[in-house]
Amino acid sequence: MLKSNLQSASYFEKFVWLGFALVLLVAPWVFTSNLSMTMMSQMGIAIIACLSYNVLLGQGGMLSFGHAVYSGMGSYLTIHALNAVGAGTLPIPVSLLPLIGGIAGMGFAVLLGFVTTRKSGTTFSMITLGMAELVFAMSLMFSEFFGGEAGVSANRVAGQAFLGITYGPQRQVYYLIAVYTFISVGLLYALTQTPLGRILNAVRDNPERVEFVGYNTQMVRYRAFIIAGFFAGIAGGLGALNFEIVTAEVVGPSRSGAYLLFTFLGGATFFFGPVLGGVLMVLAFVLLSEITKAWLLYLGLIFLFMVVYAPGGFAALIMTNLRVIKAGAFRRLNMAYAGLLVSGCVMLGGASSLIEMIYHLQLNSSVDTQLAFAGMVLDTGSKVTWSVVVAITVVALLWFDWQRKFFISKWELVQTDIAQASQSGGAS
C-alpha cells in the first residue's frame, strides 16, 4: 500500500512538472501581445526572486528585510557585463549573462551573509535592514558604478547572434527567462529534498535541538543565505536583460518589501506559494497600478486581511480546500462559500467606492466632483452619495462578518468529520 502511494505521488509530481513546462512553452502563443509577453517575462523573474527569498523565510525562518541587495547587485553586474559584451571586451553569449548576476548575488551573500547569519530572529532582521539601507545609500553616492539617479542602461542586442537569436524581440527574451525559470524552480525544489534543505527546516523549527545533535546552525543559515543570494542574482540578471536599464530602485527597500509581501501572500509554508506570489506581484505592479491610483492602499488592505484571516497565504487556502474536496465534503460548504463570496463582493464594492471617492476628493475635486467607477457615476460633492456608499459599506461589513462566522462553524464541523473519518480509516 505504501509503495503504491509513493508511486502515485511520483507520477503526480512528474505530471505537475510536465504541465509547468508546457505552460511556459505555450503561454506566448496564447497571449501574443507585447504587454502580455512583458508581463509573463516579469512573472518569471518574480517567481525566481520570491522562491529564492522563501529559502530564507519559509524554509529557514529568516525574516530578511534586504533581499533586494542580492537581486539588485546581480542586476548591476549583469548590465555592466552586457555593456562589455557590446563593446567587444567580454566574449560571453548574452544568454549566459544571468549567471554573472547569480555569481554576483552569491558573492555579496558570501560577504554580507557571514555577518547577518551569525544572529537569528529579530536581530537577524535588523541587520539585514541595516545592510539594505547601506547598499541603497551607496547606490546614490557612487554614480561611477551605479549610474546615479539615471541608472545604467545597455542594449541586449549585443555580441554574435546564435541561430538567429538576437534577443531583440520580446518573445526571444521571454523564452530565455522561461528556461532560467524552469531550471531555477527545479533546482530550488531539489534543495528542499536534500539534507541541507531538511536540516534548514529543523533549524527553523528548533535550533536548540539541532545544536544539541551536533550541527552548527549558523553555518546552515549561512549556506542557505548563499544559495538564496545566487538565485536572487539570477533574477536580477534576467531583469537587467528584460528592461535594459538598472536604477537604484532595484536595491531599494521597496523592492525588498515587495519580495516579503508577495512571498507571504503566496504562502511561505508551501513550495508553490512563492510562485503564486510572483504572479500576484506582477499583476499588482502592472495591472492594479494602472486601474487605480490607490493601488498601494488596496495592497496594504489585502495584506492585513490575509494576515488576520489566512496567515498561510493563498497556497494554504488552496491546499486546505483540496483536502476537503478529496474527502468529498466540499458540497457541504457550497452555501457557506456562496454567502461569503456575495457578501465579500458587496463589501469590496462599497469599500472600493469609498476609497476612490476619498482619493478623488483629495486629488481632483477642484476639476470635477463626479467620478466614474465600476460603471457608476459617483458625485463626491453630494451628501446623498456619501451617505449611500458609507451605509452600503457598513451593512456589507456586518453581513460579511456574520457570513464569516457561519462559514467557520460549518468549516469546523467538516474538518472534525474528516479527522474522524481519517482516524477510523487508519484504525481499520
Helices and strands as residue ranges (DSSP letters): H 2-30, H 34-54, I 55-59, H 68-87, G 94-96, H 97-116, H 121-141, H 143-146, E 152-153, H 170-192, H 195-205, H 207-212, H 217-243, E 245-246, G 248-251, H 253-266, H 273-282, I 283-288, H 289-291, H 295-309, H 313-326, G 330-333, H 334-363, E 370-373, E 376-379, H 383-427
